[in-house]
Amino acid sequence: MSEKTYEMIFCIINAGYSETVMDAAREAGARGGTVIRARGTAGKEAEEVFKITVHPDKEVIMILVPKDIKDAVLEAIYKSAGMSTAGQGIAFSLPVNKTVGLQ
């Protein structure tokens, strides 16, 4: 088991922008990620509240990073693919309690 502390970053973004997220994450030190195709369920109410157009086709990008670069990766994702961009991405992180298979 790894003794290093990790965080899992999740980014939910409009379909077609996962490479934008991954490029930014790699520049900030991430090594790779996993992309899952998804479908959003936000309705007209969300569009009115947030003043955005909600595209139902989404991608969820999961990026496991060492805790010490988490903030840099999140900031890079926000700048390149945040809500004010065409990707309209949101990102958050969760602590990872244990990992296996990592060096």
C-alpha positions as a printed Julia matrix, in Angstrom:
103×3 Matrix{Float64}:
   0.0    0.0     0.0
   1.07   3.53   -0.69
   2.05   5.82    2.18
   1.57   8.96    0.07
  -1.66  10.94    0.51
  -3.88  11.35   -2.54
  -7.0   13.28   -3.52
  -9.52  12.38   -6.23
 -10.47  15.32   -8.41
 -13.79  15.09  -10.22
 -14.63  17.45  -13.05
 -18.07  17.5   -14.67
 -17.95  19.22  -18.03
 -19.85  19.57  -21.27
 -19.1   16.69  -23.65
 -16.12  17.33  -25.89
 -14.0   19.26  -23.4
 -12.26  16.46  -21.52
  -8.99  17.0   -23.4
  -9.04  20.66  -22.33
  -9.34  19.52  -18.71
  -6.65  16.87  -19.04
  -4.22  19.23  -20.79
  -4.59  21.74  -17.95
  -4.31  19.03  -15.29
  -1.15  17.59  -16.86
   0.46  21.04  -17.01
  -0.19  21.33  -13.26
   1.43  17.96  -12.55
  -1.3   15.32  -12.95
  -0.26  12.17  -14.78
  -3.58  11.03  -16.27
  -7.26  10.57  -15.69
 -10.36   8.6   -16.57
 -13.23  10.0   -18.63
 -16.77   8.71  -18.19
 -19.61   9.77  -20.48
 -22.61  11.07  -18.56
 -25.93  12.82  -18.95
 -26.9   15.86  -16.86
 -30.35  16.22  -15.36
 -30.51  19.97  -14.67
 -33.67  21.59  -15.96
 -34.83  25.05  -16.94
 -34.74  26.16  -13.3
 -30.96  25.68  -13.18
 -30.55  27.62  -16.41
 -32.52  30.53  -14.96
 -30.74  30.52  -11.6
 -27.19  30.21  -12.97
 -27.84  32.19  -16.19
 -26.28  29.48  -18.35
 -27.42  27.06  -21.01
 -27.29  23.53  -19.66
 -26.13  20.92  -22.17
 -27.31  17.43  -21.17
 -24.32  15.55  -22.63
 -21.52  15.57  -20.06
 -18.18  13.99  -19.33
 -16.93  13.21  -15.84
 -13.17  13.26  -15.52
 -11.58  11.54  -12.52
  -7.98  12.45  -11.74
  -6.07  10.92   -8.83
  -3.34  13.31   -7.68
  -0.94  13.62   -4.76
  -2.49  15.9    -2.16
   0.32  18.45   -2.48
  -0.61  19.32   -6.11
  -4.41  19.16   -5.73
  -4.9   22.93   -5.45
  -2.71  23.64   -8.49
  -4.62  21.09  -10.58
  -8.01  22.43   -9.5
  -6.92  26.0   -10.29
  -5.64  24.97  -13.73
  -8.92  23.18  -14.51
 -10.93  26.2   -13.35
  -8.94  28.59  -15.56
  -9.13  26.45  -18.69
 -12.58  24.87  -18.42
 -14.55  26.55  -15.62
 -18.13  27.84  -15.68
 -17.15  30.96  -17.63
 -15.83  28.86  -20.55
 -17.64  26.87  -23.23
 -16.94  23.7   -21.27
 -18.91  25.04  -18.27
 -17.01  22.71  -15.97
 -17.27  22.32  -12.24
 -14.58  20.53  -10.26
 -14.16  19.31   -6.72
 -11.91  16.95   -4.8
 -12.41  14.25   -2.22
  -9.81  12.7     0.07
  -8.67   9.17   -0.72
  -8.2    6.97    2.35
  -6.12   4.19    0.81
  -4.53   3.3    -2.48
  -2.96   0.16   -3.88
  -0.97  -0.32   -7.04
   0.59   3.15   -7.03
   4.27   3.92   -6.71
